[in-house]
């Protein structure tokens, strides 16, 4: 069971890295809304990678984020600055996907890409040093 959790965490982290790569490609192509979307999903899959070690997952994005904040940010395992980063990325993704005429600036997307690089780096470090929790 524990090996399966570690494997799943690795797979989800790989998916996060793929999304981050896509975000960079979209950014370079001048497609800032698409880039912001991919940044959000990179963050989302990175969070799910961490939760895989606990053997938990949720259908709703808000539940995934809430669990991560409760178990990993409020406990100090991950820096509290990530709470604001996650909230901002979630809101941007929602606005860019569902609001007509939503515009995001090149600078804002560049900042998000920089933030996701650091976040995925922190998640990678955590996953490689942690053992999955027993069920």
QUIMO-V583441 format. One line per field, one symbol per residue. psi: psi as a letter, one per 40 degrees, with the letter a starting at -180 (. if undefined). burial: b if it has 16 or more other C-alpha atoms within 10 Angstrom, else e. A space follows every 10 residues. Layout:
psi: ???
burial: ???
//
This chain:
psi: dddddddddd dddddddddd ddddddddee gddddddddd dddddddddd dddefiiidh dddddddddd ddddeedihe dddddddddd dddddddehi ehhiiddddd dddddddddd dddddddeei hiii.
burial: ebeebbebbb bbbbbbbbbb bbbbebbeee bbbbbbbbbb bbbbbbbbbb bbbbbeeeee eeebbebbbe ebbeeeebee ebbebbeebb ebbebbeeee eeebebeebb ebbebbbebb eebbeebeee ebeee
//
